[in-house]
């Protein structure tokens, strides 16, 4: 798509679904009073930083997939006016995994839809993702990240044209490689095919079954941080401080 205005309009029609219903058990020792996506980073909830990034890329509608301590997230962001977004909620009553949570929110999703984890910062580009998605007629485009050691995350194998050929479980390989960074642009037909009310993982149960189709990866070389463990939440306080702007476009924590 060569028309910048048309491309921007297309991006505005894409909604984002943010997974923020996790129990955050590994953070309980340092964060017991709130869901992990609401962990403060330089005084700003981590989730707010993610939402501001979505807004800066042209997305205007966001669905938050809540669960554990959902009331805190819903009370803080409400309908999203304070941060320039239209926010809706899909609350799970029991843990459904990434796929089950997405299925629950199916009526609210655009086609295609951006899906991202509410506890990871990735420097990804919506415009580049849409360009690859459209150019390859992809079913899914996954943001990938180059890391020095893949053992904590598992790894992804990709061909030179960007096609993903293999997902490797964490602990199987060590050393440098590509990992799934937890940001996806996917067709809604994938969501429609998921079972209702079942706990299912996109990463373990769904994406590996799609490899015979059109699954592509787009490598990010910027900052990546997953705040799921105390040490990385502490690292985020300095690595993301420039992105935490108290008083700019939202409530402070």
C-alpha positions as CSV (number, residue, x, y, z in Angstrom):
1,X,0.0,0.0,0.0
2,X,1.8,3.1,-1.3
3,X,-0.7,5.7,-0.1
4,X,0.3,6.9,3.4
5,X,-3.2,8.2,4.2
6,X,-4.8,5.0,3.1
7,X,-2.3,2.9,5.1
8,X,-2.9,5.1,8.2
9,X,-6.7,4.6,7.8
10,X,-6.2,0.8,7.5
11,X,-4.2,0.8,10.7
12,X,-6.9,2.7,12.6
13,X,-9.4,0.0,11.7
14,X,-7.2,-2.6,13.3
15,X,-8.0,-3.3,17.0
16,X,-5.6,-4.6,19.5
17,X,-6.2,-7.3,22.0
18,X,-3.9,-7.2,25.1
19,X,-3.6,-10.2,27.3
20,X,-3.5,-9.0,30.9
21,X,-5.3,-11.7,32.9
22,X,-2.3,-13.7,34.1
23,X,-1.8,-14.6,37.8
24,X,1.7,-13.2,37.9
25,X,2.8,-15.8,40.4
26,X,6.5,-15.3,39.8
27,X,6.1,-11.6,40.9
28,X,4.2,-12.2,44.1
29,X,7.3,-11.6,46.3
30,X,7.5,-8.0,45.0
31,X,4.0,-7.3,43.5
32,X,1.2,-8.8,45.5
33,X,-1.3,-6.0,45.5
34,X,-2.0,-5.7,41.7
35,X,-1.9,-7.6,38.4
36,X,1.5,-7.7,36.8
37,X,0.5,-5.6,33.9
38,X,-0.2,-2.8,36.3
39,X,3.4,-3.0,37.8
40,X,4.7,0.5,38.2
41,X,7.6,1.6,36.0
42,X,8.9,4.9,37.1
43,X,5.5,5.6,38.6
44,X,3.5,4.6,35.5
45,X,1.6,1.3,35.1
46,X,3.4,-0.9,32.6
47,X,0.2,-1.5,30.7
48,X,-0.2,2.3,30.2
49,X,3.1,2.3,28.4
50,X,2.0,-0.5,26.1
51,X,-1.3,1.3,25.4
52,X,0.4,4.6,24.6
53,X,2.7,2.8,22.1
54,X,-0.4,1.3,20.4
55,X,-1.9,4.8,20.2
56,X,1.3,6.2,18.8
57,X,1.1,3.6,16.0
58,X,-2.4,4.6,14.9
59,X,-4.5,2.0,16.8
60,X,-7.6,3.6,18.4
61,X,-9.5,0.6,19.7
62,X,-8.1,-1.8,22.3
63,X,-9.7,-4.8,24.0
64,X,-8.1,-5.7,27.4
65,X,-8.4,-9.4,28.2
66,X,-8.6,-9.3,32.0
67,X,-8.9,-11.9,34.7
68,X,-6.8,-11.8,37.9
69,X,-7.6,-8.5,39.8
70,X,-9.5,-7.3,36.7
71,X,-11.3,-4.6,38.7
72,X,-8.0,-2.7,39.2
73,X,-7.4,-2.5,35.4
74,X,-10.9,-1.6,34.6
75,X,-11.2,1.1,37.2
76,X,-7.9,2.7,36.2
77,X,-8.4,2.8,32.4
78,X,-12.2,2.9,32.3
79,X,-13.2,3.6,28.7
80,X,-9.8,4.9,27.7
81,X,-10.6,8.6,27.0
82,X,-7.8,9.8,29.2
83,X,-5.2,8.1,27.0
84,X,-6.8,8.7,23.7
85,X,-8.2,5.2,23.1
86,X,-11.5,3.4,23.0
87,X,-11.1,0.6,25.5
88,X,-13.4,-2.4,26.0
89,X,-13.0,-5.4,28.2
90,X,-13.2,-9.2,28.0
91,X,-13.0,-10.7,31.5
92,X,-12.3,-14.4,32.0
93,X,-13.8,-16.1,35.0
94,X,-11.2,-18.9,34.9
95,X,-7.7,-19.0,33.3
96,X,-8.2,-19.8,29.6
97,X,-4.6,-19.4,28.3
98,X,-3.8,-17.0,25.5
99,X,-6.0,-18.8,22.9
100,X,-9.0,-19.2,25.2
101,X,-8.8,-15.6,26.3
102,X,-8.7,-14.5,22.6
103,X,-11.7,-16.8,21.8
104,X,-13.7,-15.3,24.6
105,X,-13.2,-11.8,23.1
106,X,-14.0,-12.9,19.5
107,X,-17.1,-10.7,19.0
108,X,-15.0,-7.6,19.8
109,X,-12.1,-8.3,17.5
110,X,-11.3,-6.7,14.2
111,X,-10.1,-8.8,11.2
112,X,-7.1,-8.9,11.3
113,X,-6.4,-8.2,14.9
114,X,-3.2,-7.3,16.8
115,X,-2.6,-9.5,19.8
116,X,0.1,-8.8,22.4
117,X,1.2,-9.8,25.9
118,X,0.5,-7.3,28.6
119,X,3.8,-8.0,30.4
120,X,6.3,-7.5,27.6
121,X,7.8,-4.4,26.0
122,X,8.7,-5.0,22.3
123,X,9.9,-2.3,19.9
124,X,7.7,-3.4,16.9
125,X,6.2,-1.6,14.0
126,X,2.5,-1.9,13.1
127,X,3.2,-0.5,9.6
128,X,5.9,-3.0,8.8
129,X,3.9,-5.8,10.2
130,X,0.8,-4.9,8.1
131,X,3.1,-4.6,5.0
132,X,4.5,-8.1,5.5
133,X,1.0,-9.5,6.4
134,X,-0.5,-8.1,3.2
135,X,2.4,-8.8,0.9
136,X,2.7,-12.4,1.9
137,X,-1.1,-12.9,2.3
138,X,-0.1,-14.3,5.7
139,X,-2.3,-16.0,8.3
140,X,-0.1,-14.8,11.1
141,X,2.8,-12.4,11.4
142,X,4.8,-12.8,14.7
143,X,7.2,-10.3,16.1
144,X,10.5,-12.0,16.8
145,X,13.4,-10.9,18.9
146,X,17.1,-11.8,18.7
147,X,18.4,-12.6,22.2
148,X,21.7,-13.9,23.4
149,X,20.2,-17.0,25.1
150,X,16.9,-18.6,24.0
151,X,16.7,-21.1,26.8
152,X,14.3,-19.1,29.0
153,X,11.8,-18.5,26.1
154,X,12.1,-21.2,23.5
155,X,13.2,-20.4,20.0
156,X,11.8,-19.9,16.5
157,X,13.3,-21.0,13.2
158,X,12.7,-18.7,10.2
159,X,13.5,-18.9,6.4
160,X,15.2,-16.0,4.5
161,X,11.8,-14.9,3.2
162,X,10.4,-14.6,6.7
163,X,8.4,-17.8,6.8
164,X,8.4,-19.5,10.2
165,X,9.2,-23.2,10.0
166,X,9.7,-24.3,13.6
167,X,8.8,-23.5,17.2
168,X,11.2,-25.1,19.8
169,X,10.1,-25.5,23.4
170,X,12.1,-23.6,26.0
171,X,14.9,-25.5,27.7
172,X,15.5,-27.5,24.5
173,X,18.1,-25.1,23.0
174,X,20.5,-22.6,24.5
175,X,22.6,-19.8,23.0
176,X,21.7,-17.0,20.7
177,X,18.7,-17.1,18.5
178,X,15.2,-15.8,17.7
179,X,12.3,-15.9,20.2
180,X,8.6,-15.3,19.9
181,X,8.3,-11.7,21.3
182,X,4.6,-12.0,22.0
183,X,3.1,-9.6,19.4
184,X,0.9,-11.0,16.6
185,X,-1.2,-9.9,13.7
186,X,-3.5,-12.6,12.8
187,X,-6.6,-13.4,10.8
188,X,-9.9,-13.7,12.7
189,X,-10.6,-17.1,11.0
190,X,-7.9,-18.5,13.4
191,X,-9.9,-17.3,16.3
192,X,-13.2,-18.6,14.9
193,X,-11.7,-22.1,14.7
194,X,-10.7,-22.2,18.4
195,X,-12.9,-24.2,20.8
196,X,-15.2,-22.3,23.2
197,X,-14.5,-22.2,26.9
198,X,-11.3,-24.3,26.8
199,X,-7.9,-23.3,28.1
200,X,-5.6,-23.2,25.1
201,X,-2.3,-21.7,24.2
202,X,-1.7,-19.9,21.0
203,X,2.0,-20.5,21.3
204,X,1.9,-24.2,22.1
205,X,-1.4,-25.5,20.7
206,X,-2.3,-23.2,17.8
207,X,0.7,-21.7,16.0
208,X,2.6,-24.9,15.5
209,X,-0.4,-26.4,13.7
210,X,-0.4,-23.5,11.3
211,X,3.2,-23.9,10.0
212,X,2.1,-25.7,6.8
213,X,0.2,-22.4,6.0
214,X,1.4,-18.9,6.0
215,X,3.1,-18.0,9.3
216,X,5.7,-15.3,9.0
217,X,8.1,-13.6,11.4
218,X,9.4,-10.0,11.6
219,X,12.5,-9.5,13.6
220,X,12.8,-6.6,16.0
221,X,16.3,-5.4,16.9
222,X,15.2,-2.9,19.6
223,X,14.7,-3.2,23.3
224,X,12.8,-6.3,24.6
225,X,11.9,-6.8,28.2
226,X,9.5,-9.3,29.8
227,X,8.6,-8.1,33.4
228,X,7.5,-11.5,34.5
229,X,10.2,-12.0,37.0
230,X,11.4,-9.6,39.8
231,X,14.9,-9.0,38.3
232,X,13.4,-7.9,34.9
233,X,10.8,-5.8,36.6
234,X,13.7,-4.0,38.3
235,X,15.6,-3.7,35.1
236,X,12.5,-2.1,33.5
237,X,12.7,0.8,36.0
238,X,15.9,2.1,34.2
239,X,15.5,0.7,30.7
240,X,12.0,2.1,30.2
241,X,12.3,5.3,32.3
242,X,12.4,7.5,29.1
243,X,9.0,6.0,28.1
244,X,7.3,6.7,31.4
245,X,6.0,10.3,31.2
246,X,4.0,11.2,34.3
247,X,1.3,13.6,33.4
248,X,1.3,13.0,29.7
249,X,-2.0,11.7,28.5
250,X,-3.2,9.7,31.5
251,X,-3.4,9.1,35.2
252,X,-0.3,8.6,37.2
253,X,0.0,5.7,39.6
